[in-house]
Amino acid sequence: MQKPTDDTQLLFTQRVRALSIAFCFLLTLNPCNSVGLAFQANKSQPSDHSMRFTDAQPQSGVDFEHFNGRTGKYFLVETIASGFATFDYDQDGWIDLYLLNGDFVNGYDYSKEIASKKIAEEWRTKPPRSRLYRNVGGWRFVDVTESSGLDHIGLSVGATVADVNNDGYPEVFVCNHGINQLYWNRGDGTFEADLSNCRDNTVRTAGGASFLDIDNDSNLDLFVANYIKFDVQKKIVRTIFGVEASAGPLDYPPDGDSLFLSQGDGSFADISQSSGVSDAPKTGMGTIAFDFDRNGHQDVFVCNDSMVNQLFLNQGNRTFSDEALLSGVAYNYAGATMASMGVDCGDYDNDGKLDLVISNFEKEVPVLYRGQGDSLFDDVAVLSGLGIANRTIKWGIALTDLNNDSFLDVYIACGHLIDTANRLDDTTNFASKNILLMGTPERRFVDVTESSGPGLQEVKVSRGVCVDDLDNDGLLDVVVLNSNSQPTILKNDSTKQNHWVRVRTVGTTSNRDGIGALVKVRFGESERIAGVFSGRGYQSYYGRDVHFGLGKHSGMVDIEIVWPSGVSKVYHNLAVDKLHTLYE
């Protein structure tokens, strides 16, 4: 596609596209037309959709409780905490949990108010820490935080995971309101705090992060989305109808993003400025990295809170150009900015092109950017049925197949910023149910929250979401980090009438995790695709192994992997209902 000659022409084109989609949205509000009937049908509950979740937290041994600072001042850095990570830290075949915690807000005097002083006194002898829980099978987890060295203290907001040094064991990077931290995995169940320079030694508020190989040298580099330049001394008082409210991201200066280039020896060079990713500071939150234009170079998408999103396209010379406006991912269908929170990537309509789904604020329809090819996207959220999820603030989000029917579903974590939310708006609440939307062959989503078991009926103030198979039964389970509360651990008890296959990519020329690879599975007359990511959802990490639901297909499958190195290989006649480790 040829670029417009000037920004005015480009903006006009974008607005025409937005008006066209908005017109379709208006049609859906009229029940007398066929489009409206299709949209309304998405609100109905299917009689048997085969998804059911039960709460496994009470039996799990996970006694973690999140703490965000609890000043009662609704500081923005408190309200955004936290994402987390699910990964196999000791490579024993079981997915473990690394739950991020908050901390006291830097610079706040907790001795001023009685309530805050009490909190400070309670936590002084036992400060809040992030916790690592080892999965020992049978839905039991053991706290190994202290012995592992991952007892991180700080107001942590996000994390990502990757085998940075290609030794077979995953490292952990933690994003903080403060100084970020990389932990090296020693391979013996313990971690060592980073001594390299892949961080800014200044207090910043990071959002999400993604490992990616920007120059295809097999060494993973690190992109960090930065949020705002928060200052606790900046007195911002917000009241709505006489009720105290949280300050917004536009009340603070935005911060430029960071990019660290691996030197191949465990050290990193800060190329944020020379690469161009810090040129236009924004309010970065969730990120995901992938080769969106399929030119052999890894790109980065960034969710920005109340500002235009960014799509940094890799120019192949360690520089990036923000092409979000041209690609159609800067705004939503109506040409408006959103409070973008988290992002996940997958092929929701099974057309062979990757799509993006994005969570955002209450009364904002979650965005579904449908891939058109050549890094072009259209927001089709309303027409796909995602409008049903606009009723509350949405944080963690996962686009994945939870019932193995070969159509991707959407899980969304919900919760408000302030505990007096219903005094501001009687249509919303501080705590709320999370949302489960089932994907259908008609390229639409159906809300099945109420009919998917007791686990979906919990009312919490949720933030991060991770989806992984915690019991190795072929069904993906769900973990949710809840603000100032214990996590939700949902066991997927859906019927096992459908088949599945799982792929673990191991690079030899590419980075060992195969991050950036495109994986395709062919079964019968069908094909599904997925990517290998490091960093997704709301400032979280999950899904080291690529999971495909196959529906009723029980025969052999072929799997093709396009590796970051450019090598493409097909692996023939692989059995279903198994994890296959495939080497480059």
Helices and strands as residue ranges (DSSP letters): H 7-28, H 34-41, E 53-55, H 57-60, H 76-79, E 84-87, E 96-99, H 114-124, E 131-137, E 140-143, H 145-148, E 155-162, E 171-178, E 181-185, E 191-193, E 204-212, E 221-226, E 238-240, E 243-245, G 249-251, E 258-262, E 268-270, H 272-275, E 284-290, E 299-307, E 310-314, E 320-322, H 324-327, E 338-339, E 343-346, E 355-358, E 367-373, E 376-379, H 381-384, G 386-389, E 394-400, E 409-414, H 421-424, E 435-439, E 445-447, G 454-457, E 462-468, E 477-482, E 488-492, E 499-506, E 518-523, E 526-531, E 546-551, E 557-562, E 568-574, E 579-583
